[in-house]
């Protein structure tokens, strides 16, 4: 099971505490498992081993801190995303969360800039639409027109697609 594999990795890291890739994998696994406190601890170890020099690890730690801290995008989480962007300006995770943090602070111009940079990373179409809508809102522009859904009869496979926006 996944729990067994993650537990085995955690045990292996007790014997090899300098395995940075193992700590990153453990932290990401804990994040997926919604064990955010454990994810923070594991990713902090990876950041320590890397001397805070890997932008992706900083972004992963920022996400774990954010999720562990009741979705608060200020303080430490925000700083981790900024540090990630200083190392890797195009990091999608850091761009996404730092854009949210900027919007929460009322800096909608920076939020729009960050999410426009995120668009350049080719996000999935369903994400792209949401990004474009929020960017337009933050810029005080009319939201982009949504493409009309294609009628089911015109689709060769007969599949029906549904778009949900939250």
N, C-alpha and C positions, 0 to 999 in steps of 0.2 A: 504494500500500500504506500501511498504518498507519505503518510505519517511515518512509516517505518524507514523509508528512504531518507527523509529529512532527519529523523532521529539518528540514523546511521552516519549521516554527514556530520551532524553535531558531535557525535562521539569521536569520529575520525579527527575533527579539528581540535579536540582536547589533546590528542597525541601529536598533532602537527599545527600548532597555533600560528604559524607564520605563513600558512597557505592562503594568500590573499584571494585567489580565485574561489577557493572553498568558502571563505567568509562572504564573498559577494553572492555566490549561489545560495548560501544559507539565508542571507538577508532577503534576497528576492523570493525565495521559497516561503519564508515566514510572511512576507507581505501578501503573497497570493493566498496564504492560509489565514489571513487576517489576524495574525499574531504580531501586531505592530510593535509592541514593546520589545519582543525578541528580535524583530527585524532591525529596529534601531540599534540594538546592542551589537548584532552581527555586522551591520554595515558600518558602524563606528569603528569596529576593529579593522575592517577593510580600509577605511579612510586613513586610519592611523598607520597601517602598514604601507600605504601608498604616499604618505606624507601629504595628503590632501591634493594630490597632483592629477587625479583622474576625474574629469568632469562628469562622466556618466555615473560613477560611484557617488559623487556628491549629489547628483540629481536623484539617484535612488534613495539615498539617505534623507534628502529633503522630503521626498514623497512619504517615506516611512514616518518621519517626524510629523509631517502634516496630518497623516491618517491617525497617528497615535495621539495627537494633540487636539482631538475633536474638530478636525478640519479647520484649524487656525492657520491662516497664511500670513502670519506676521512673525516677527522675532526670528528664531533660529531657522525655521523652514524657509522663510523668504531669503535669508542670508545664504543658505546652502544653494538655493537656485541661482542667486546672483553669482556666487562663487563658481558654480558649474558653467554659467554663461561666460564668465571671464576666461575660462579655459577652453570651452567649446561653444562658441557663439551660436551655433545652429542646433544645439541639443534640443530635440523636440519636447521632451518632458520638462526641461527647465523653461523653455519658451512658453509652454502651456501654463504651468503653474505660476511663473513670474508675471505673465499677463493677467492671470486672475488676481494675483496679489496687488498689482498696480491698479486694477479696476476697483478692488476693495478699498484702496487708499484714496480713490477718487482721481487717480492719474490715468484718465481714459486715453490720453494721447499715447502714453507709453504702452498701455495695455494693447491698443490697436497696433502699434509698431511691432510688439512682440508676436502678436497673433498673425500679422502679415508675414513676418519672418517664418512663423510656423507653417503658413500656407506654402512657402517655398520648399518645404520638406516633403511635399506630396502626400498629405494625409489622406485617409480613406474618404471617398465621396460623401458619406453621411456626416463625417466630421467636418469636412471642408465647408459644407453648407452652413452648419452652425457657426463656424468661425467667421464666415463672410457676413452672416447676419449680425453677429455681435460687433464685429469691426465697424460695420455701417452704423450701428446704434451708437457706438463710442465716438465715431467721427461726426455724428449728427446728420447722417445721410439717410436717404430712403433705403430700406433693406433691398438686397438684390432680388429680382424676380425668381421665383421658384419654377423650375421646369414643370410643365403640365404632365401629370401621370399618363403613361401610354395605356390606351384601352387594352383590356385583357384579350379581346379578339384579335388585336394586332400583334400579339406576342406569339412567336412560333411555339414556345414551350408551354404556354397557357398559365405560367406562374403569375401570381399576383404579388406586387410589391407594396409595402406599406411604409410610409415615412412618419416617424414620430419625433416631435420636437419637444423638449422639456425646457 
